[in-house]
Each structure stands twice: as structure tokens, then as C-alpha cells.
Amino acid sequence: DDRFYALGNTIESSVGEKVFQKGTTEYQALQWLANEDPLQLPVNSKMEEIVERFVLVNLYYATNGPEWKKQFDFLTGKSVCEWNDNNLQDLGIYCDDKGKVNNVELSNNNLVGTLPEDIGLLTLVDEFRVAE
């Protein structure tokens, strides 16, 4: 599928070849981004926007997202900046005024697994909390 490989090639330059290895959470995240994401980011979107969305989807899969206590609109067609609880307790993903992720607050949400290495690509994050 052209869309899968176009997005994959963009992501691979930042994440590495795991994105094309079946059985990895990176592959699962790419599959979702290319085929299931209701937002369907255009393949010519800014690289940062594609990678940022990919990294958060990979975090979801790598930490057993379907079993999280709260889903925070992850894996919906909303912007990643809206994957949160609408400031009720400042939980979820929040962005700065330029639309870049700057806060990941998923504490006490039943995350289980290993944080993916590519989480480091979220370079503007000031606060990152995932502890139980």
C-alpha cells in the first residue's frame, strides 16, 4: 500500500527499520496511522506532525493502551493536542501554543510495558509522567 510505505519511509528516518518489522509496536503504530487513523494525515504533512502522532500511538501500543483506565481520546481522529481530559485534572497529552506536544501526563493509568525509545523524539516535552 502506497500510503503505508510513504508514511513508513518518513517515520523510518527518525525511528529506524523497526517500523517495517511485523510484530513490533512500531509496525502496529504505522499500520494504525496508515490504515485506521480517522484523521488520515496527508503523507506530505510536516514530518514533525507525522512523527509526533506516530510516537504517541507507539506509546499507546507499547504500554498496553487498550487496558488503560482512561483512553483520553487516543486513537481517535482528533489532533494529538486533544488526547486529554479537557483540563479536568490535566491528564493526557497537552501541547504548547504552536501545537507541539509539551506535556505527557498518564500517571495512575495502568500503563504496562516498556517505554519505546522513540519517545525521545518528543523534544519539547517539559513534563512526562507515567508512574503508577
C-alpha positions as CSV (number, residue, x, y, z in Angstrom):
1,D,0.0,0.0,0.0
2,D,1.5,3.3,-1.1
3,R,0.2,5.2,1.9
4,F,1.8,2.7,4.3
5,Y,5.2,2.9,2.7
6,A,5.1,6.7,2.2
7,L,4.4,7.3,5.9
8,G,6.7,4.5,6.9
9,N,9.6,6.0,5.0
10,T,9.1,9.3,6.6
11,I,9.0,7.7,10.1
12,E,11.9,5.3,9.4
13,S,14.3,8.2,9.0
14,S,13.6,9.1,12.7
15,V,12.8,5.7,14.2
16,G,14.7,3.1,12.3
17,E,13.8,-0.1,10.5
18,K,11.6,-1.4,13.3
19,V,8.8,0.5,11.8
20,F,8.7,-2.1,9.0
21,Q,9.2,-5.2,11.2
22,K,6.0,-7.2,11.7
23,G,5.3,-8.0,15.4
24,T,6.8,-4.7,16.7
25,T,4.7,-2.0,18.3
26,E,6.3,0.4,15.8
27,Y,4.8,-1.7,12.9
28,Q,1.5,-1.8,14.7
29,A,1.6,2.0,15.1
30,L,2.4,2.5,11.5
31,Q,-0.4,0.2,10.4
32,W,-2.8,2.3,12.5
33,L,-1.5,5.6,11.2
34,A,-1.7,4.5,7.6
35,N,-4.9,2.5,7.5
36,E,-7.1,3.1,10.6
37,D,-6.4,6.6,11.8
38,P,-9.7,8.6,11.2
39,L,-7.6,11.7,10.8
40,Q,-5.7,10.3,7.8
41,L,-2.9,12.8,7.9
42,P,-1.8,13.5,4.3
43,V,1.5,11.8,3.5
44,N,3.0,15.2,2.7
45,S,2.2,16.6,6.1
46,K,5.1,18.1,8.1
47,M,7.5,15.4,9.2
48,E,7.2,16.5,12.9
49,E,3.4,16.2,12.8
50,I,3.6,12.6,11.4
51,V,6.4,11.5,13.8
52,E,4.7,13.1,16.8
53,R,1.4,11.3,16.1
54,F,3.3,8.0,15.4
55,V,5.3,8.3,18.7
56,L,2.2,8.7,20.8
57,V,0.4,5.8,19.0
58,N,3.5,3.7,19.6
59,L,3.5,4.7,23.3
60,Y,-0.1,3.5,23.4
61,Y,0.6,0.1,21.9
62,A,3.8,-0.4,23.8
63,T,2.1,0.2,27.2
64,N,-1.0,-1.8,26.6
65,G,-3.2,1.1,25.7
66,P,-6.4,-0.9,25.3
67,E,-6.2,-1.7,29.1
68,W,-5.6,1.9,30.2
69,K,-8.0,3.1,32.8
70,K,-8.8,6.2,30.7
71,Q,-8.3,6.4,27.0
72,F,-8.1,10.2,26.7
73,D,-9.3,10.1,23.0
74,F,-6.1,8.2,22.0
75,L,-6.5,6.6,18.5
76,T,-9.3,9.0,17.5
77,G,-9.4,11.4,14.6
78,K,-8.7,14.3,16.9
79,S,-5.4,16.2,17.0
80,V,-2.9,14.7,19.5
81,C,-3.3,18.0,21.4
82,E,-6.9,16.9,22.2
83,W,-5.9,13.4,23.5
84,N,-6.6,14.5,27.1
85,D,-9.3,15.1,29.8
86,N,-10.0,18.7,28.7
87,N,-8.2,20.2,31.7
88,L,-10.3,18.4,34.3
89,Q,-7.2,17.0,36.0
90,D,-4.6,17.9,33.3
91,L,-4.3,14.3,32.3
92,G,-3.4,13.1,28.9
93,I,-1.5,14.8,26.1
94,Y,-1.2,18.6,26.0
95,C,0.5,21.0,23.6
96,D,2.0,24.4,23.5
97,D,0.5,27.3,21.7
98,K,2.2,26.2,18.5
99,G,0.6,22.8,18.6
100,K,3.7,20.8,19.7
101,V,3.4,18.2,22.5
102,N,4.8,19.6,25.7
103,N,3.1,17.6,28.4
104,V,2.5,13.8,28.7
105,E,0.6,13.1,31.9
106,L,-0.5,9.5,32.0
107,S,0.2,8.7,35.7
108,N,-2.0,6.1,37.5
109,N,-3.5,4.9,34.2
110,N,-2.4,1.3,34.2
111,L,0.4,1.6,31.7
112,V,2.2,-1.7,31.4
113,G,5.2,-2.4,29.2
114,T,8.4,-0.7,28.1
115,L,8.5,2.9,27.0
116,P,9.6,3.0,23.4
117,E,12.9,4.6,22.6
118,D,11.2,7.0,20.1
119,I,9.5,8.8,23.0
120,G,12.7,10.9,23.0
121,L,11.6,12.4,19.7
122,L,9.1,14.5,21.6
123,T,11.8,17.1,22.2
124,L,9.6,19.9,23.6
125,V,8.1,17.9,26.4
126,D,8.5,19.7,29.8
127,E,6.6,17.1,31.8
128,F,6.5,13.4,31.3
129,R,4.7,11.3,33.9
130,V,3.7,7.7,33.5
131,A,4.2,6.3,37.0
132,E,1.6,4.3,38.8
